[in-house]
Amino acid sequence: MIIIAAIARNGIIGRDNTLPWRLPSDLKRFRKLTTGQAIVMGRKTWESLPFALPKRLNLVMTRNPTYEADGATCVTTLAESAKLAAAQDLYVIGGRAIYAAALPLATRLELTWVDADVAGDVAFPDLDLAAWECVSESARQEDGDYPYRFATYERKT
Ligand SMILES: NC(=O)c1ccc[n+]([C@@H]2O[C@H](COP(=O)([O-])OP(=O)(O)OC[C@H]3O[C@@H](n4cnc5c(N)ncnc54)[C@H](OP(=O)(O)O)[C@@H]3O)[C@@H](O)[C@H]2O)c1
């Protein structure tokens, strides 16, 4: 299980149920990493998308047993998501509650550090980076609303 998230310096990840930035290389990286794999998201993040993301198994977490998501499969737990993902990698793509549930279980973090304090209403949950080893870090990206860089972390054993 892999968490993928873009996080501002002040922890913000969302505003008005959308992303508070335009970061073209981040979207490209997201597409490259997740295509052909399974993605699981919260119902609100699902509703922020125009449609199911193509060439990926789209899983939507909701507690509403009658919720229907066109082009996606509804799930109630991460364990159910992992089962449906089977041999594919399972990317946890947010938002906050889903990240919080996945943090104790994930083995890798694919983070985008946005180098700015950004106004918003949803923050990434508390993250203790001491438990994680940074195994790769990109150069600073300058093609978006704010500068940013990618970093991959693996859980320390
Ligand atoms: N920066 C990033 O990388 C990033 C990534 C993703 C999203 N976002 C942003 O984050 C914001 C949305 O995040 P959010 O935290 O408000 O909402 P969210 O996590 O996307 O969705 C919350 C919903 O997920 C369901 N849910 C949550 N925990 C659950 C559990 N344990 N079991 C079953 N269902 C559960 C519930 O759906 P029901 O109410 O239907 O039961 C809950 O209302 C948006 O602004 C979005 O753009 C940012």
The ligand as an SDF file (V2000), in Angstrom:
LIG
                    3D

 48 52  0  0  0  0  0  0  0  0999 V2000
   -3.0940   17.2370   -2.2050 N   0  0  0  0  0  0  0  0  0  0  0  0
   -3.4010   15.9780   -2.4140 C   0  0  0  0  0  0  0  0  0  0  0  0
   -2.5370   15.1440   -2.7130 O   0  0  0  0  0  0  0  0  0  0  0  0
   -4.8450   15.5530   -2.3220 C   0  0  0  0  0  0  0  0  0  0  0  0
   -5.2150   14.2290   -2.6200 C   0  0  0  0  0  0  0  0  0  0  0  0
   -6.5590   13.8700   -2.5050 C   0  0  0  0  0  0  0  0  0  0  0  0
   -7.4870   14.7950   -2.1050 C   0  0  0  0  0  0  0  0  0  0  0  0
   -7.1040   16.0640   -1.8360 N   0  0  0  0  0  0  0  0  0  0  0  0
   -8.0570   17.0650   -1.4010 C   0  0  0  0  0  0  0  0  0  0  0  0
   -8.5930   16.6520   -0.1520 O   0  0  0  0  0  0  0  0  0  0  0  0
   -9.9340   17.1510   -0.0380 C   0  0  0  0  0  0  0  0  0  0  0  0
  -10.8980   16.0040    0.2220 C   0  0  0  0  0  0  0  0  0  0  0  0
  -10.4760   15.3150    1.3660 O   0  0  0  0  0  0  0  0  0  0  0  0
  -11.4250   15.0180    2.6080 P   0  0  0  0  0  0  0  0  0  0  0  0
  -10.5290   14.5460    3.6940 O   0  0  0  0  0  0  0  0  0  0  0  0
  -12.3160   16.1960    2.8290 O   0  0  0  0  0  0  0  0  0  0  0  0
  -12.3930   13.8740    2.0540 O   0  0  0  0  0  0  0  0  0  0  0  0
  -12.0910   12.3730    1.5340 P   0  0  0  0  0  0  0  0  0  0  0  0
  -11.1330   11.6930    2.4590 O   0  0  0  0  0  0  0  0  0  0  0  0
  -11.7750   12.3940    0.0940 O   0  0  0  0  0  0  0  0  0  0  0  0
  -13.5300   11.7250    1.6590 O   0  0  0  0  0  0  0  0  0  0  0  0
  -14.1330   11.6220    2.9490 C   0  0  0  0  0  0  0  0  0  0  0  0
  -15.2220   10.5740    2.8520 C   0  0  0  0  0  0  0  0  0  0  0  0
  -14.6370    9.2800    2.6780 O   0  0  0  0  0  0  0  0  0  0  0  0
  -15.4200    8.3260    3.3760 C   0  0  0  0  0  0  0  0  0  0  0  0
  -14.6090    7.7460    4.4330 N   0  0  0  0  0  0  0  0  0  0  0  0
  -13.6690    8.3680    5.1860 C   0  0  0  0  0  0  0  0  0  0  0  0
  -13.1280    7.5060    6.0800 N   0  0  0  0  0  0  0  0  0  0  0  0
  -13.7420    6.3140    5.8620 C   0  0  0  0  0  0  0  0  0  0  0  0
  -13.6200    5.0460    6.4750 C   0  0  0  0  0  0  0  0  0  0  0  0
  -12.7330    4.8190    7.4860 N   0  0  0  0  0  0  0  0  0  0  0  0
  -14.3950    4.0480    6.0240 N   0  0  0  0  0  0  0  0  0  0  0  0
  -15.2670    4.2520    5.0050 C   0  0  0  0  0  0  0  0  0  0  0  0
  -15.4340    5.4470    4.3900 N   0  0  0  0  0  0  0  0  0  0  0  0
  -14.6790    6.4710    4.8270 C   0  0  0  0  0  0  0  0  0  0  0  0
  -16.6240    9.0660    3.9180 C   0  0  0  0  0  0  0  0  0  0  0  0
  -17.5930    9.0170    2.8790 O   0  0  0  0  0  0  0  0  0  0  0  0
  -19.2000    9.0240    3.1720 P   0  0  0  0  0  0  0  0  0  0  0  0
  -19.4750   10.3720    3.7670 O   0  0  0  0  0  0  0  0  0  0  0  0
  -19.8050    8.8140    1.8250 O   0  0  0  0  0  0  0  0  0  0  0  0
  -19.4470    7.8720    4.1270 O   0  0  0  0  0  0  0  0  0  0  0  0
  -16.0720   10.4740    4.0870 C   0  0  0  0  0  0  0  0  0  0  0  0
  -17.0940   11.4720    4.1180 O   0  0  0  0  0  0  0  0  0  0  0  0
  -10.2350   17.8560   -1.3550 C   0  0  0  0  0  0  0  0  0  0  0  0
   -9.9490   19.2400   -1.2150 O   0  0  0  0  0  0  0  0  0  0  0  0
   -9.2630   17.2070   -2.3120 C   0  0  0  0  0  0  0  0  0  0  0  0
   -8.9790   18.0220   -3.4250 O   0  0  0  0  0  0  0  0  0  0  0  0
   -5.7970   16.4560   -1.9400 C   0  0  0  0  0  0  0  0  0  0  0  0
  1  2  1  0
  2  3  2  0
  2  4  1  0
  4  5  1  0
  4 48  2  0
  5  6  2  0
  6  7  1  0
  7  8  2  0
  8  9  1  0
  8 48  1  0
  9 10  1  0
  9 46  1  0
 10 11  1  0
 11 12  1  0
 11 44  1  0
 12 13  1  0
 13 14  1  0
 14 15  2  0
 14 16  1  0
 14 17  1  0
 17 18  1  0
 18 19  2  0
 18 20  1  0
 18 21  1  0
 21 22  1  0
 22 23  1  0
 23 24  1  0
 23 42  1  0
 24 25  1  0
 25 26  1  0
 25 36  1  0
 26 27  1  0
 26 35  1  0
 27 28  2  0
 28 29  1  0
 29 30  1  0
 29 35  2  0
 30 31  1  0
 30 32  2  0
 32 33  1  0
 33 34  2  0
 34 35  1  0
 36 37  1  0
 36 42  1  0
 37 38  1  0
 38 39  2  0
 38 40  1  0
 38 41  1  0
 42 43  1  0
 44 45  1  0
 44 46  1  0
 46 47  1  0
M  CHG  2   8   1  16  -1
M  END
$$$$
